[in-house]
Amino acid sequence: MTIKEAVKLRRSIRRYKPDPLPDDLRVKLASLASQCSTDDISIRLICDDKACFDTFLAHYGKFENAYNYFVLMGRKGADIDEKAGYLGQKLVLETVMSGLSTCWVGGTYSKGKCKVQPDKDERIICVITVGYPDCEGTKHRTKPMDKICSVKEADMPVWFRNGVIGALLAPTAMNQQNFHIDLDGDEAVITAGAGVFTKVDLGIVKYNFEVTSGHKCR
């Protein structure tokens, strides 16, 4: 599977099989998490934890057997939310290419029960569940291009159109797709709207745009 195929195949999955992840896969996922970490963003894999999603909100959100997850923590400062979204989506797509499913989670889990606690100068930004899916997931609904982009489709360069399509396939909080894509000369510009987790969403969208277009964006 290529990364572009992973962008198209990815689904947000909330129901997982209870089977434990094999040791070799745990090692691989932990290594991927380490590779996607930076000085500002720390990503850790937690396995076999039944407490973090044992909350009313998690049950309300229909999470089942969400025993394995990545914790994304950032050092307090500017732009860690966007960085976490960008690096986390890189991890998500690598995970999908390993045959597993994921779901970005912003609030329907217990930070207090999380097996990893941040240092004083850090905060938990979000988590990403991971495991073998126990359902197919729903098809990703997207807005029309003209709702998130001011460039007419007929005027889009091929690479830009591919990036817009990839961006529309990115997971966002409550599927709000609260972002805007523009073209400044030969450079794509993506901005976030106001709202909860839109900065994390911005990083996710930017990563999807870049891997599907082959162009960097700002």
C-alpha positions as CSV (number, residue, x, y, z in Angstrom):
1,M,0.0,0.0,0.0
2,T,1.3,3.5,-0.9
3,I,0.8,6.5,1.3
4,K,-1.7,8.0,-1.3
5,E,-3.7,4.8,-1.1
6,A,-3.6,5.0,2.7
7,V,-5.1,8.5,2.5
8,K,-8.0,7.1,0.5
9,L,-8.5,4.0,2.6
10,R,-8.2,5.5,6.1
11,R,-11.4,5.5,8.2
12,S,-12.0,6.7,11.7
13,I,-12.6,3.5,13.6
14,R,-14.0,3.4,17.1
15,R,-14.7,-0.3,17.5
16,Y,-11.7,-2.7,17.8
17,K,-11.2,-6.4,18.2
18,P,-10.1,-7.2,21.7
19,D,-7.2,-9.3,20.5
20,P,-3.8,-8.1,21.9
21,L,-1.4,-6.6,19.4
22,P,1.5,-9.0,18.6
23,D,4.9,-8.1,20.1
24,D,6.5,-7.5,16.7
25,L,3.8,-5.1,15.8
26,R,4.1,-3.3,19.1
27,V,7.8,-2.8,18.5
28,K,7.1,-1.5,15.0
29,L,4.4,1.0,16.2
30,A,6.6,2.2,19.1
31,S,9.4,2.8,16.6
32,L,7.1,4.7,14.3
33,A,6.0,6.9,17.2
34,S,9.6,7.6,18.1
35,Q,10.4,8.5,14.5
36,C,7.5,10.9,14.4
37,S,8.5,12.6,17.6
38,T,10.5,15.9,17.8
39,D,12.0,18.1,20.5
40,D,8.6,19.8,20.8
41,I,6.3,16.8,20.2
42,S,6.5,13.5,22.1
43,I,4.5,10.6,20.9
44,R,4.2,7.4,23.0
45,L,2.5,4.1,22.4
46,I,0.3,2.6,25.2
47,C,-1.0,-0.9,24.9
48,D,-3.5,-3.0,26.9
49,D,-4.9,-0.1,28.8
50,K,-8.6,-0.6,29.6
51,A,-8.9,2.5,31.9
52,C,-8.3,5.5,29.6
53,F,-11.5,4.9,27.6
54,D,-13.5,3.7,30.5
55,T,-15.5,6.9,30.8
56,F,-19.0,8.1,30.1
57,L,-17.9,10.2,27.2
58,A,-16.0,7.3,25.6
59,H,-19.0,5.0,25.9
60,Y,-21.2,7.8,24.5
61,G,-18.8,8.2,21.6
62,K,-19.2,4.4,21.0
63,F,-15.6,3.4,21.6
64,E,-15.2,-0.3,22.1
65,N,-12.0,-2.2,23.1
66,A,-9.9,1.0,22.6
67,Y,-7.1,-0.5,24.6
68,N,-4.2,0.7,22.5
69,Y,-3.4,4.3,21.7
70,F,-0.8,6.8,20.9
71,V,-0.4,9.8,23.3
72,L,0.6,13.1,21.7
73,M,2.2,15.5,24.1
74,G,3.8,18.9,23.4
75,R,6.0,21.3,25.2
76,K,4.0,24.4,26.1
77,G,4.6,27.1,23.5
78,A,3.5,28.2,20.1
79,D,2.2,26.0,17.3
80,I,2.4,22.6,19.2
81,D,-1.2,21.8,18.2
82,E,-0.5,22.2,14.5
83,K,2.8,20.3,14.8
84,A,1.0,17.5,16.7
85,G,-1.6,17.3,13.9
86,Y,1.0,17.1,11.2
87,L,3.3,14.5,12.9
88,G,0.3,12.5,14.2
89,Q,-1.2,12.2,10.7
90,K,2.1,11.0,9.4
91,L,2.0,8.3,12.1
92,V,-1.7,7.5,11.3
93,L,-1.0,6.9,7.6
94,E,2.1,4.8,8.4
95,T,-0.1,2.8,10.8
96,V,-2.8,2.3,8.1
97,M,-0.1,1.0,5.8
98,S,0.7,-1.6,8.5
99,G,-2.8,-3.0,8.3
100,L,-4.3,-1.3,11.4
101,S,-7.0,1.3,11.9
102,T,-7.0,4.5,14.0
103,C,-9.1,7.3,15.3
104,W,-8.1,10.8,16.4
105,V,-9.6,11.6,19.8
106,G,-9.7,15.0,21.4
107,G,-11.9,14.8,24.4
108,T,-13.7,11.5,24.8
109,Y,-11.1,9.8,27.0
110,S,-9.7,10.3,30.5
111,K,-6.5,12.3,30.7
112,G,-6.2,11.5,34.4
113,K,-6.3,7.7,33.7
114,C,-3.9,7.9,30.7
115,K,-0.8,5.7,31.4
116,V,1.5,8.6,30.3
117,Q,1.5,11.8,32.2
118,P,3.2,15.0,30.9
119,D,6.1,16.8,32.5
120,K,5.4,20.2,34.1
121,D,6.3,22.0,30.8
122,E,4.2,19.7,28.7
123,R,0.6,19.0,28.0
124,I,-1.4,16.2,26.4
125,I,-2.8,17.5,23.1
126,C,-4.8,14.4,22.1
127,V,-4.6,10.7,21.6
128,I,-5.0,8.4,18.6
129,T,-6.5,4.9,19.1
130,V,-5.0,2.0,17.2
131,G,-5.9,-1.6,16.6
132,Y,-7.6,-4.2,14.5
133,P,-11.0,-2.9,13.3
134,D,-14.2,-4.6,14.3
135,C,-16.3,-2.6,11.9
136,E,-15.8,-1.1,8.4
137,G,-16.2,2.5,9.4
138,T,-18.3,5.0,7.6
139,K,-17.3,6.7,4.3
140,H,-15.7,10.0,4.9
141,R,-18.1,12.8,3.9
142,T,-16.5,15.9,2.4
143,K,-17.5,19.4,1.5
144,P,-17.6,20.5,-2.1
145,M,-14.3,22.0,-3.2
146,D,-15.7,25.5,-3.6
147,K,-16.6,25.5,0.1
148,I,-13.0,25.2,1.2
149,C,-11.1,26.7,-1.7
150,S,-11.4,30.0,-3.6
151,V,-9.6,28.7,-6.7
152,K,-12.0,27.4,-9.4
153,E,-11.5,23.7,-10.1
154,A,-11.0,24.5,-13.8
155,D,-8.1,26.8,-12.9
156,M,-6.4,24.4,-10.5
157,P,-3.0,22.9,-11.5
158,V,-3.1,19.1,-11.3
159,W,-0.9,19.0,-8.3
160,F,-3.0,21.5,-6.4
161,R,-6.2,19.7,-7.2
162,N,-4.7,16.4,-6.0
163,G,-3.7,18.2,-2.8
164,V,-7.2,19.6,-2.3
165,I,-8.7,16.2,-2.7
166,G,-6.3,14.8,-0.2
167,A,-7.0,17.6,2.3
168,L,-10.7,16.9,2.0
169,L,-10.0,13.3,3.0
170,A,-8.3,14.4,6.2
171,P,-10.0,13.7,9.5
172,T,-11.1,16.8,11.4
173,A,-12.8,17.3,14.7
174,M,-16.5,16.5,14.3
175,N,-15.8,16.3,10.6
176,Q,-16.2,20.1,10.5
177,Q,-13.5,20.7,7.8
178,N,-13.0,24.2,9.1
179,F,-10.1,25.2,6.9
180,H,-9.5,27.2,3.7
181,I,-7.0,26.5,0.9
182,D,-5.7,29.1,-1.5
183,L,-3.1,29.4,-4.2
184,D,-0.4,32.1,-3.9
185,G,1.6,32.0,-7.1
186,D,3.0,28.4,-7.1
187,E,2.4,27.9,-3.4
188,A,-0.6,26.5,-1.6
189,V,-1.7,28.3,1.6
190,I,-3.9,26.6,4.1
191,T,-5.5,28.4,7.0
192,A,-7.6,27.3,9.9
193,G,-10.9,28.7,11.0
194,A,-11.9,29.3,14.6
195,G,-13.0,26.5,16.7
196,V,-12.1,23.6,18.9
197,F,-9.0,21.6,17.7
198,T,-8.8,23.5,14.4
199,K,-5.1,24.0,14.9
200,V,-4.6,20.2,15.2
201,D,-6.9,19.8,12.2
202,L,-4.7,22.3,10.3
203,G,-1.6,20.1,10.8
204,I,-3.5,17.0,9.7
205,V,-4.8,18.7,6.6
206,K,-1.4,20.1,5.7
207,Y,0.2,16.6,5.9
208,N,-2.5,15.1,3.7
209,F,-2.2,17.9,1.2
210,E,1.6,17.5,0.9
211,V,1.6,13.8,0.5
212,T,-1.1,13.8,-2.2
213,S,0.2,16.8,-4.1
214,G,3.9,16.3,-3.8
215,H,4.3,20.0,-2.8
216,K,5.0,21.7,0.5
217,C,2.4,24.2,1.7
218,R,2.2,27.0,4.2
